[in-house]
Amino acid sequence: MPIIKGFRSTNVWKAFTLNSTVAAIIILIAFGVKHMFDQWLKYKSGWIGILVASVATFVAAFLTYTLMWVIFGFGGGMLVS
């Protein structure tokens, strides 16, 4: 049961808007984590930095999609009623 019931992916405009929101949040978190990790090590970390950024991006995507599902009921595609 979504918190905000009136904004679901029932047409193309709403689907694009919700998906763009998800993508922007995930990218913002991924860049932020990579930047903080590089600043923490004070040099370009190579494969370790890529691995940390990849894991952080996966976790950010999982949490973002879960949050969007709770708030908007996002994830049913255009098959929602």
Buried (B, 14 or more C-beta within 10 A) or exposed (E): EBEEEEBBBBEEEBBEEBEEBBEEBBEEBBEEBBEEBBEEEEEEBEEEBEEBBEEBBEBBBEEBBEEBEEEBBBBEEEEBE
